[in-house]
């Protein structure tokens, strides 16, 4: 139930942000970011399924610090490496994960594009259930440290509040093209 609440809250926040654009005001050397994340995870831990989450942070004079949360909603698959499976019986595993932590990086600006090498670190919470023919209730929860190197590319939107009023006809709610 908590997972469903997180998904609905993330979806509602995303819709609210996109549905009600506001005039952008410059904050000097400070940039504020907020974004949604989605993806699919599979690997040595088994399938984790579709993930949804968000991230946000602040850049001051090129230095970036932020937070990141992504919830992999889970997937079910045959457990090939389960030790507790009786001979000849197929054991099914169901796994989901929640990752939350911090990100730090530095912005490099190239014309209109900003490239940010960054590293994330935080907690990786893995929930697992095993059984056959269907997995039972969650039987194993582990918390581990994660380190996530990455690169983010940022491109500004085509509309800005600093262009002349005559050019604002093609942009939503009074924004102007750059």
Backbone torsions as a table, in degrees:
resi	resn	phi	psi	omega
1	UNK	NA	-38.4	178.9
2	UNK	-64.6	-36.4	179.5
3	UNK	-63.7	-43.6	178.4
4	UNK	-62.5	-39.7	178.2
5	UNK	-62.5	-40.8	178.7
6	UNK	-64.4	-43.2	179.3
7	UNK	-62.8	-46.2	-179.8
8	UNK	-65.6	-38.8	178.5
9	UNK	-65.6	-41.5	178.3
10	UNK	-64.2	-44.7	179.3
11	UNK	-63.4	-42.7	179.4
12	UNK	-63.9	-42.0	178.4
13	UNK	-64.5	-41.1	178.7
14	UNK	-62.2	-46.0	179.3
15	UNK	-62.8	-42.9	-179.7
16	UNK	-62.7	-41.0	-179.8
17	UNK	-66.6	-43.0	-177.3
18	UNK	-77.2	-28.4	-175.5
19	UNK	-80.7	-24.3	-174.6
20	UNK	-125.5	71.9	178.9
21	UNK	-66.2	147.8	-179.1
22	UNK	-125.9	164.0	177.9
23	UNK	-65.2	134.1	179.5
24	UNK	-88.3	129.6	176.3
25	UNK	-113.2	137.5	-179.4
26	UNK	-71.1	139.3	178.5
27	UNK	-111.2	22.2	-178.0
28	UNK	74.2	-130.6	-177.7
29	UNK	-80.4	7.1	-176.8
30	UNK	-103.9	127.6	174.8
31	UNK	-118.8	133.6	177.8
32	UNK	-109.7	133.9	-178.9
33	UNK	-124.2	148.0	170.1
34	UNK	-147.4	141.1	-177.3
35	UNK	-157.5	160.3	176.3
36	UNK	-99.1	153.0	177.3
37	UNK	-128.5	146.5	174.7
38	UNK	-151.5	150.6	179.0
39	UNK	-178.3	179.9	178.0
40	UNK	-127.3	137.1	-178.8
41	UNK	-121.8	133.9	173.2
42	UNK	-151.4	148.4	179.9
43	UNK	171.1	-149.5	-175.9
44	UNK	-65.7	-22.4	177.0
45	UNK	-82.7	-2.3	-175.1
46	UNK	93.3	177.3	-178.3
47	UNK	-71.7	136.7	175.7
48	UNK	-111.5	-7.9	175.6
49	UNK	80.4	-159.8	-177.5
50	UNK	-78.0	138.9	179.0
51	UNK	-120.4	143.1	177.7
52	UNK	-137.4	142.9	-178.8
53	UNK	-174.6	-159.6	-178.2
54	UNK	-155.1	168.7	178.7
55	UNK	-147.8	154.7	176.4
56	UNK	-159.0	154.5	-179.7
57	UNK	-173.0	-176.2	-176.9
58	UNK	-132.9	135.8	172.5
59	UNK	-111.4	128.5	176.9
60	UNK	-126.3	114.8	-179.4
61	UNK	53.4	38.8	176.9
62	UNK	92.8	-21.4	177.9
63	UNK	-82.9	131.5	-176.2
64	UNK	-115.8	138.5	172.4
65	UNK	-140.7	136.4	-177.9
66	UNK	-158.8	-179.4	176.8
67	UNK	-120.2	158.6	-175.1
68	UNK	-147.5	135.4	176.2
69	UNK	-139.1	132.6	172.4
70	UNK	-143.3	133.8	-178.4
71	UNK	-113.6	112.1	174.9
72	UNK	-84.5	115.1	-167.6
73	UNK	-70.3	-15.5	172.7
74	UNK	112.2	157.5	177.8
75	UNK	-151.9	160.6	-179.1
76	UNK	-122.9	136.9	-179.6
77	UNK	-154.5	167.5	175.5
78	UNK	-68.9	135.5	-178.0
79	UNK	-91.5	103.8	-178.2
80	UNK	-77.2	-27.7	-175.8
81	UNK	-110.8	17.6	-179.2
82	UNK	-70.5	129.3	-178.0
83	UNK	-80.7	-24.7	-173.4
84	UNK	-89.2	7.8	-177.2
85	UNK	-80.1	127.1	175.7
86	UNK	-64.7	155.6	-177.9
87	UNK	-57.4	128.5	177.4
88	UNK	82.8	-7.9	-179.3
89	UNK	-98.1	135.6	178.1
90	UNK	-87.5	127.6	177.8
91	UNK	-104.3	133.3	179.3
92	UNK	-102.1	136.8	176.3
93	UNK	-115.7	144.7	174.7
94	UNK	-126.8	127.4	-177.7
95	UNK	-134.6	147.0	172.3
96	UNK	-142.5	162.8	-177.0
97	UNK	-145.8	151.2	174.5
98	UNK	-128.7	122.5	177.4
99	UNK	-114.0	130.8	175.3
100	UNK	-146.0	140.8	-178.4
101	UNK	-179.8	-158.0	-176.0
102	UNK	-116.8	155.4	176.4
103	UNK	-128.6	143.7	172.9
104	UNK	-138.1	149.2	-180.0
105	UNK	-171.0	-176.3	178.5
106	UNK	-135.2	132.8	-178.5
107	UNK	-85.2	131.3	172.3
108	UNK	-115.3	119.9	-177.7
109	UNK	-97.3	130.4	176.3
110	UNK	-128.4	101.2	-177.1
111	UNK	57.3	-117.5	-179.6
112	UNK	-91.5	-9.0	-175.2
113	UNK	-100.5	139.0	174.6
114	UNK	-114.3	128.8	176.8
115	UNK	-110.8	130.8	-179.8
116	UNK	-126.4	104.3	166.5
117	UNK	-69.5	136.9	-177.9
118	UNK	-149.0	167.4	175.2
119	UNK	-135.8	138.3	177.0
120	UNK	-114.1	146.3	176.1
121	UNK	-145.4	144.9	-178.2
122	UNK	174.6	-151.9	-176.0
123	UNK	-106.3	136.7	176.0
124	UNK	-115.0	109.2	-178.8
125	UNK	-103.3	114.1	-177.7
126	UNK	-108.1	125.1	176.8
127	UNK	-110.5	130.0	-177.0
128	UNK	-131.1	146.6	173.9
129	UNK	-137.8	143.8	-177.5
130	UNK	-130.5	155.2	175.8
131	UNK	169.6	-178.9	177.8
132	UNK	-158.7	129.1	6.1
133	UNK	-82.1	-12.2	176.5
134	UNK	-125.6	148.9	179.2
135	UNK	-65.9	146.2	176.3
136	UNK	-85.9	-160.0	177.8
137	UNK	-67.7	165.1	-178.9
138	UNK	-55.9	123.9	-176.4
139	UNK	-113.4	-11.4	-176.1
140	UNK	-148.3	124.6	175.1
141	UNK	-125.9	126.5	178.4
142	UNK	-126.4	147.1	176.1
143	UNK	-120.0	125.2	-178.3
144	UNK	-134.8	154.4	175.8
145	UNK	-75.5	139.1	173.1
146	UNK	-123.4	149.4	175.6
147	UNK	-127.7	120.8	-172.1
148	UNK	-126.2	96.1	173.8
149	UNK	-75.2	151.8	179.6
150	UNK	-169.0	174.7	176.5
151	UNK	-134.1	134.2	179.1
152	UNK	-116.4	135.2	174.2
153	UNK	-109.1	129.2	-178.6
154	UNK	-120.1	131.9	177.7
155	UNK	-126.7	125.4	-179.0
156	UNK	-68.3	155.1	177.6
157	UNK	-69.3	164.7	-178.0
158	UNK	-79.2	-10.0	-177.3
159	UNK	-111.2	142.1	-178.1
160	UNK	-144.8	155.0	-179.7
161	UNK	-83.6	2.8	-174.8
162	UNK	-100.5	-2.7	-179.3
163	UNK	-84.2	163.6	-178.8
164	UNK	-61.9	151.1	-178.5
165	UNK	-59.2	-33.0	-178.1
166	UNK	-64.8	-21.7	-178.1
167	UNK	-92.2	-0.2	-173.0
168	UNK	-78.9	-3.7	-174.9
169	UNK	-65.7	-27.8	-177.9
170	UNK	-90.6	-4.8	-178.1
171	UNK	-111.2	148.8	-179.0
172	UNK	-69.4	144.7	171.7
173	UNK	46.5	49.4	172.6
174	UNK	81.1	2.3	176.7
175	UNK	-74.2	156.3	-177.1
176	UNK	-123.6	150.3	179.3
177	UNK	-70.2	151.4	178.9
178	UNK	-85.8	NA	NA
